[in-house]
Amino acid sequence: MIEQRRILATSIPGPASRAMQARKTAAVSAGVGTGLPVYVVEGAGGIVRDVDGNQLIDFGSGIAVTTVGNGNQRVIDAVTAQVNAFTHTCFMVTPYDSYVAVCEKLNALTPGDHEKRSALFNSGAEAVENAVKIARHVTGRPAVVAFDHGYHGRTNLTMGLTAKNMPYKHRFGPFAGELYRVPMAYPYRWPGGADRCAEEALRVITDQVHAQVGEENTAAVIIEPIQGEGGFIVPPEGFLPGLAEWCREHGILLIADEVQSGFCRTGDWFACDHEGVVPDLVTTAKGIAGGMPLAAVTGRADVMDAVHAGGLGGTYGGNPVACAAALASIESMEEDDLAGRAREIGEVLLDRLGRLAEKYDEVGDVRGRGAMIAMELVTDPETREPAAALTSAVNKGCHERGLITLTCGTYGNVFRFLPPLSISDELLHEGLDVLEEAFTAAVG
């Protein structure tokens, strides 16, 4: 295992990484961007090592993918054994046990004690596409309602559900039809103030759907219980249960997009668990399989079984290597109590970032749960104007100092902290020291 310490052997990126970036520029589409062009050769715990011998502290987990760490021994052993057995048959042709076992785990772990079924796919966007297909099929209704600041993927349908234009939607339209957007319950920026957000947001949303779409035309409402790319927006207490109840009253399916927030990331198995919200359908991916490509839709048995045979599937969906990785990842989450570890990490992040907020007015809001925490930067605490330039400068400073950080938010002014749950307290605190150093230098 890599020694768990930060090492700056060269400037970042170093000469070998810069040479590889030149190769990337010559060979890879310019549309595939790179936030931090250090080329990785090894990773484990809370550290990744690049081709120049630099060791960087990881506060990104490959965007919430390597939740159990990118060198988890259970995952390595499971993947190695499966590769030695066979790599693929296609579950729709000649099935295998591990696909069924993953579905059994998902049915047991996702919110609610009702009877469930699951289907496996390759990516979060593919899971969302299939959840919408299922909802439309079972309800016979066309409309799907999504939220401001939401992110659901890069396919045509999921781009239509996604709120942010650049870089996700710009000049890629026209998008799929019968997709409608409503305001998000965003406490920090709700016009009536955070205290009134839950009640007012639910009323605004339901009134808008009634007037502009019609409940009888609405197949599903899709929401990230904690929004990801949109800025780690945490809706106020009571909002999600209220939304779920309204959906039930009108026969509308509630789809919880837990692609980024699922699998212990928020301190529960799923973010919906925090308030006991039980969606009709749950989409998962990212943290499910320790870095292997896997996604799923899990939902009520009557809903999932309503689709005709052959209506769901795909050549690679539920690949046996990815399924082996998922079972090993879930075992690590259970045996190592990674939900509890996420809560511990969250306490550290909220404390340290809270102290940074007390020191600097530019830190407008600190929010999140577990190891899914955000810091929103503003130019003025009164006007709350987004400080995108400052965010970019701090991010650059973190990278130069050997800390992998990620930004997000509709306005480009939010830091999102997604450390692997395998990170040590020592690295977590050191990374936050680096963040503060970069922040202080950028503020001037």
N, C-alpha and C positions, 0 to 999 in steps of 0.2 A: 504493500500500500504506500502511496505517496506520503512523504513527510508532510504533516499538516501545518505548514507555515508558508507565509507569503515570501516570495523571493523575487527581487528585481535584478535579474542578471544583465539585462540590456534596457534600452529605452523601449517603450511599448507603443506601437508594435516594434519588434526588433527586426534586424536585417533579414533573417530567414523568413519571418512572416511577411515582410514587405515584398520579398521575392515571390513568395507564393501568392500574394495578392495580385501581383503583376500577371501571374499565370491565370488566376481567376478572371481578371479583367479581359484577358485574351480568349478565354474559353467559355465563360459562363455568361448567360444573358445579363445585361445591365439591369434588367428588371428585378433580379434577385439581389437585394441589398445585403450589406454586412454592417452591423452596428459597431462591432469591435473586431477589426481584422487581425486577430492573433490566431494562429493555426494550432489547434490543440492536438497533442499526441497522447495524453493520458489524463485521467481524472478519477478522483475518489474522495469520499468525505465531503469537505467543503472547499476543495482545491482542484483547479485544473492547471496542467502544465502545458506550455506551448513549445514550439519547435526551437525556440531560442533559449530554453531552460528557465524562462520566467514561470513562477507559480502564482496564480491569481486566486484571490478569494472569490467564491461564487455566490453572488446574491441574486442569481437569476434562474438557476435550475433549468436552463434551456426553455425558458418561459413556462415554468411550473411542471415540467415533464419529469425531471430526474428527482422526484420527491424523495425516493429512498436512497438517493445518491447515484452518481454515474459509474460507480465501481462496486455496487452491492454484490456481495459474494453469493447470496442465494440466487440472484438473477443470473449471474455469470454461470453458475453451476447448472441451473435449469436450462438456460439457452444452449449451453455446450452439449448437454445430454440430448436435447431435442434435435439439434443439428446432426448429431451422430446417428440419430434414429431415422428421421426424414425431415425434409424442409417444407414440403407442400404436397397436398393432394387435391385441394379445393373441397371444402366442407360440403358443398352442394353436390359433389360427385361421389366421393368416398369419405365419409365423416370420421371423426376421431374424438377421443374422450375429452381432451383438454378444452375444446370449444364448449362442450356441455358443462364442464366443471367451472369455467369462467362464468357462464350464464347462471349457474346455480349460486355462485358467490354473489354476483350482482343482484340477483333476486332476493337474496337474504340480507344484503347490506344496504341497499337503497331505501329511502324513507318509506314507511308504511309496512304493516304486517299483512296486507292483503296478498292474494295470489298474483304472481307476476310472471312475465316472460321477458326474455332478452334476445336481441339479435346483434351480431358483431360486424363491425366495419373497420375502416382504415384510419380515418381522421375525424376530428371534431366536426368539420364542415359536412362530411358525409353523414355523420350521425344526425346532425340537425336536418339535413335534407330528408332523411328517412323518417324522422319524427314528424315532419310536416306532411309527408306522404301518408303516413299512418293516420294522422289526425284528420286529414281531408277525406280519406277513404272511409273511416268509421263514422264520421259525422255527416258526410254528404254535403258539407259546407265548404265554400272556397276561401274565405278570408282568414288571414293570419295577422295578429297584432304583435308588434315588437316595440321596443322602447328607445327613446333618445339615449345617446351615448352607448348603446348596445353594440356588441361585436359577436358575430356568429359564423364567420368564415369568409372564404375567398372564391367559392363557386358562384355561379350566376344567382341562384336563389338566395344563398346566404349573404352575398353582397347586398342584395335587395333588403335583407333584414338588418344588415349592419348600418350604423348611423354615420360613420366617419367617411368623408370623401377621400382625402389624401392620407395615405397612399392607396387605399383599398378599392375605391370605386371610380376614381377619376378616369373618364373616357372609356369605361368598360361596359357601359349600358348599351341598349335598354335592358332593364332587369325584369325578372319574373313579376307577374301581375298579382293583384289581390293581396298585396302586402301593405299594411298600414302602421304608422308610427304614432306613438303617444308620448307625453312627457314622462321622464323618469323621476321617481321620488328621490331627489338629490338634496339631502338636508343642507349642505353647505351653501348651495346656490338656489334653494327654493325661494321664490319671490316673497312668500309670506313668512319666511323664517323657518328655522329648523324645527321649532316646537310645533308648528302647524303643518309640517310637511306630510305626515302620515295621513291625516284626515283629509286635507285639501287635495293631495295628489290622487288619492283613490277616487274622490268625487270627480275631479277633472278628467281622469282617465275613463271612468265608466260613462260619464256624460258624453265624452267625445266618441267613444265606440258606439254608444246608442244613437247619436245624431249622425255620424258620418259613415258607419259601417252597418250597424244593426246587429244585435246580439244573435238573432236567428240566422245570420249569414256568417258568423264567426266560428271557424273550426277550432282555433287554438290561440292562446296567448303564450308567447315565449319570452322568458326573462332569465337573465343571469341573477341568481340570488345575491351574489356580490358581483357587480360588473367588473370585467377584466380590463380589456384594452381601453374602455371608455374612461378609466380613472379610478378603479377599485372603489366604486361608489357603493356604499352600504345603505340600503333603504332603512328608514326608521322602524323601530319596533312596532309591530302591528300591521304594517303595510302588506307584507307578503301573506299573512293569514287572511287579511281582508280581501286581497285579490283572489286568493284560492276559493274563498267562500262565494264571491261574486261569480267566478267561473262555474262553480258547481250549480248555482242557482239557475244559470242560463244554458247548461249543457255544453259549455265551452271547455275544451281540454287545456289544462295548464301544463306547459312544457317547461321544465327547469333545465336550463343549459348549465350543467355543472362541469363543463369541459375544463375550465381553469380552477374552479373552486372545490372540485371533488377530491376524494381520496386523502382525507386527513389534513388537507392544506389549511383549513380554517379552524382546526381544533376539534372538529367533529368529522365523522366519515364524509358527510356532505353538508354544504352550507345551509340547506333547507332544514337540517336537524335542529338548528339553533332555536327555532320557534315552533318546531313540530309540524312544519308544513309538509304535506304529502301530495306531490304532484301526480298527475296522471301518467306523464312520461318524463323520463330523465335521460339526458344525453351526457355521455362521459367520454373522455379520451385523455390526452396529456399524461397525468400522473398514474394512469392505470397500469402501465407495463414497463416501468423502469427505463424508458427510452426506446422501446420497440413500438412500431406503429400499430396501434389498436384503438378502436373506439366502439361505443355501444349505444343502443337505445334499450332502455328497460322501462316497462310500464305494466299497467293493469292487464291481467291475463285476457279479459274479454276484449280489450282494445287491441292488443298485440295479435291475438288469434283471429281477429276479424279479417285480416289481410289474407287473400288467397295464396295458396302454395305457389312459390316462385315469384311472388311479388316483392320479396325482400331478398337481399343477398349481394354477391359480388365475388369476383374471382379470388381476391386476396383476403376478403373479410374474415377475421378470425384465424389468420395464418397460425399454424401450430407453434412456430417459434415465438411469435408474439404472445400467444396464449400461455405458453410455458413461463414467459417472463412475467405476465400478469399474475399468474398464480403465485409465483415467487415473491413478487412485489407485495401482493395482498398479505401473504404470510408474514413478511417483514413488518408491515403496518400493524398486524394483529399481535405478533410475538414481541415486538419492540415498543408497543404502545406509541406509535408515531403521532396519533392524535394528541396524546398528552404532551409529547415533545413539541408539537406545533404550538400548543398553548404556552409552553415555557418560552419558546422563541418569541412569541407575540408579546409576552410581558416585557422582555428585554427591549424589543423594537419600540414598543409604545412608550416605555420609560425614556429611552435615549432620545427618540425623536421628539417626545414631548418636551424634554429639556432644551432641545435645539429650538423648538417653537417658542419657548419662553425667552430665549436669547435673541432671536431674530424675527422681526415682523414679517419678513418675507415668507416664513412658513405659515401659510394661511390655515391649513387643516392637516391633522394627522388622524387617520382612520383605518379601519380594517379589523380582522379577527384572525387569531392564530398566526401562522407564518404567511399571511396574505395581507400585508400592511402597506399603506400609501402615505405619501407626504406631498401635499399640493402647495406649489409656490405661487406667490402673487407679488405684483409690484407695489401694491398698496393694500393694507389690511382693511381699509374702509370700502374702497371701490371693488376690491377683490379681482382686479384685472389680472388675468393670467400672465405669469412671468415665464414665457417659453424660452426666451434667450438665456435667462439665468439658469433654468433647468438644463439646457443644453451645455452651458459652461460647467456646471457642477458635474454633470455626467462625464464630460470629457476629462475633467480633473480626477475623477474617481478612476477612470480607465488608465490614465497615465500613472497612477499610483498603485496599480495592481488590484483593483476591485472591479469585478463585473457587476455593473448596475444596469437597470432597464428603466426607460421612461414610458409614459403612456398618457392617456387623457385626450379628450376631444380637442383640447386647446394646446396640447403638447407641454403641459406644465406640471405633470405629476410623476414622481418617482414611485415605482412599485418594487417592493422588496419581497422576493420569493426564494429565500435560501433553501437549499436541500435540508430535509429534516435530519440528515446525518451530520450536519455541521456542528462543530464543538462550540461551547460557550466562548472559549478563548478567541477563536476565529471570528465569531459573531461580533464580539466587542471590538476586536481589532478592525474589522471591516467598518464598523460604525465610527471608530476613531478616524479612519481614512475618509469616510464621508464628511465628517465634520471639518476635517482639514481642507478638503476640496471645497466645501461650502464657504468656509471663512475666506479662502483665497478668492473665490469667485465674487463674493459680496464686496470684497475690498475694504 
